Structures are given as structure tokens and as C-alpha cells.
Amino acid sequence: HGRAPGLAPRLGTRRRLPLPKTAFEKPATTATGNAMVTQQLRLGAKSTGPVGAASASRWAPWLLWLYGLGLAFMACPYEDTVRDIAAALSIADGSQWPSTGPGLAFSAHLGPAWFYLLAPVAALSSSWLGLALFVAALASLKYPLAYRLGRAVADWRYGLLFALALLLPGWQHLEAMLVTHTSLVETAALAYLLLLRQYL
């Protein structure tokens, strides 16, 4: 039949063509991928998180700031507070210009910046509550600062947890009700750390 001698016919060497993709294969793959992404967003696997939650979290620290401001209505003056108010009033009426500030552990004196900071408020406010609200407004800035610092270090979730952690029971709640220069320790420390994070 015209074949070369010694060459047997090859069986089963017909090339198989790829089967055509069905019309349901691609939509099924897309649907599966969308389901996986949705599940990741629900579980928080995405680092950025849902856009709505991230935007809403920016308001949470300022709600905590209002909470800290409300603690001023529970504040009560004591020995150090009376000393600070007396020094601030003496600066406001010009009768005295202190060159030293509050004592530190009965061994050193801080600068008088705290007294001069309170002087305008003491001159304008006719009640103890005005001074307490002013100090509480400054002290409660620790919540937005903690949020900003946590967000700069990691993400908005960490910042929100950092701000909420400051609500845990501790000495800071007592300092919020005993208005004095120690009420601003956390705020000053967080501001310092945030400046280090941004400029170093």
C-alpha cells in the first residue's frame, strides 16, 4: 500500500484538541474569588479594612475626648490644685510673678510654665469649673494622640485599640478628677512620642 518496509502503522497518535471552556467556568471562578475577598474583609484579613469602618474610627477618639471632658464635672480641688489656682490668680492680677513651679517629689521644682498657662483661664473664669474644664480639655487630648500614634505605627485598628486602652481603670482616672499638672503627663508623653515618630 505504498508504506516503507519496516514501518508499522502507529495507532492512537491522533492529537487531542483542548476541550472548549464552558460558558459557566469563568463566572464561577469570578464568583468564587469575590466570595473569598468578601470573607477576608469580614474577618479583617485586609490590612486597610473596610473604608466605612476606617472613616468612622476617626471620630471615636474625639468621642473619648468628650468623655474625658465630662470627667471635669466630677473634679474636686485639693492642696496642689489650690496652690496652682492661687499662683495663677496672682499672675493674673499682677501681684506676683513666680519664678519656680510645682515641686517634684519634694526635692526639685519645675518651671513656672504651668502657672502661667493657667493664669489667663483663671482671670477669665469666675468659677472653679472653668479651670477644671480647661485642664480636662488638654488632658483628654491623649485619646486623639494615642489614635494618631497607633495609626502611624501600624494601622487604624491599632490606633483605636491604643486609645481605648487608656480607658482601663487606673491612676489616670484619679488624676482626671484631681486637677493639677500631673493630669497632662500622658498627653505630653504621647505628643512627644508622636513627634519622634514623624520627624525621626
N, C-alpha and C positions, 0 to 999 in steps of 0.2 A: 504493500500500500504506500510506497514512497518513503517509508521511515528508514533511517540509518540503522544498519545492523548493530545489535548490542544495546540499543536504547529501548528500554521498556516504557510503555506509556505511564506517565505519572498520574496517580489518582489523588483526588482530594486537594489539588493545588490551586483550586479556584480561590481568588482573593475575596475576602469578605468585606463588604462595604459597611461603614458605620451606620447603625440604625438612626433614623431621624429622631430628633428630640420631639417629645410630645408637647402639645401646647400648654400642658399643665405643669411642666417641670420647672420653668423659670419663675412663674408666680409663686409656686410652692416654696422655692428657695428664698425668694424675697420675703415672703410672709414669715418664714422661719427666722430669718435674720432680724426682721423688725420685732418679732416676739422676744428674741434674745436681748436686743437693745432695750426694749421696754422693761424686761425683767432686771437688767443691770441698773437701770435708772431707779427702779423701785427699791432695790437692795442697797443703793448708794455706791455701786462699784465705780461709777464715773467720778473722777476727781472734781469736776466742776460742779456737779449736782444740777438739779432742776433749776431753771432760770428763775421761776417764781419763788422758790424757797430761798435762793441766794439773795434775791431782791428784798424779800420780807425780813431776812435776818439782819439787814442793815438798820431796821427800826428797833429791833429788840434791845440793843444796848441803851438806846435813849429811853425806852420804857423802864429799864432798870435805873437809869439816871433819875427819872421821876420818882421811882420808889425810894431811892436814896434821899431825894429832896424831901419826901414826905416824912422821913425819919426826924427831920428838924423839929417837927411839931411835938416830938417826944423828948427833945433835948432838955437838959436841966443844967444850969450853971453850977460850977463848983469852984474850988480855990483857984486853980490855974485860969479858969475862964474869967473870973472876976479880975484877976491880975491883968489879963490881956485887954479886957474892956477898959479898965482904969487907965492903962498906958495909952490905948487908942484915943480915949477921950481927952487925955492931957495933950496929946499931939494935935487933936482937932481944935482945941481952944487956944493952943499956943503956949500953955503954961509950962510945958516940959517937953524936952526933946531927948528921949532916951538914946543912949549910945550902945547899950547892951540889950540882948534879947532874953528869951526864956532860958532858964537853967537846964542843963543837960546832965542828968544823973548826979546832981548836987556837986559837980566838980568842974563844969565848964559852962560858959554862956554862949548861946548862939547870937548871931547878929540880930539887930532890931528890925529886920525887914518885915517880920510877921506883925509887929505893932503898927508899922507904917502902912501895911496892907489893909489892916482893919480900921485905920483912922477915918478914911472917907465914909465908910459904911456906918461907923459909929456916929459920925457927925450928921449923916442924913437920916438914919433910922431913929425913931423915937421909942423903940421897944427892943427888948432882948431878942424877940423872934426874928427881927430883920437881920441881926448879926448871925443868928443860928442858920437862917436860910442861905445867907451868903457863903458861910463855911461849908454847908451841906452841898451847895451847888458846885463848889470847887472839888470837894472830896468825892462826889458822885461821878466826876469825870473819869474815875478809874474804870468804869464799865465800858464806855466807848474806847478808851485807850487799850484796855485788855482785848477788846474785839479787834481793833486795828493791829495790835501786835501779833495776835494769833493768826490773823489773816495774812500778815506779811511773812510769818514763819512757815505756815502750812496752807490753809485754805479757810473759807468762811465757817466751816463746821468747827474747826479747831478754835477759831476766834470766838464763836458763840459759846462753846463749852468753857473756854477760859473766862469769859465774862460771867457766865452762870456759876462758875466755881467760886467766885467772890461772894456769892450769896450764902455759902455754907456758914453755919453758926461758928462764931469765933470772936476774937478780940475786936475785930473791925466794927462789929455792931455796937459794942460798948463805946468805942471811940466816936461813932456817929452821934451818940447821944450825949457824950461829954465833949463839948465843943472846945477844942484847943488846937495848937499847932500840930499835934500828933495825928490829927484827923486827916492830914494831907500826905502822910508817909507813903501810902500805897499809890496815890495819884502821882506824886513826884517820882517814885521809883519806876512806875510804868512809863511815864513820859521820858525819863532818861533812857530806859531800855529801847523804846521806840526810836528815839533819835540815834542811838547807836546802831540799830538795825538798818536805818535808812541811809545814814551818811558814812558808815564804815564798811 
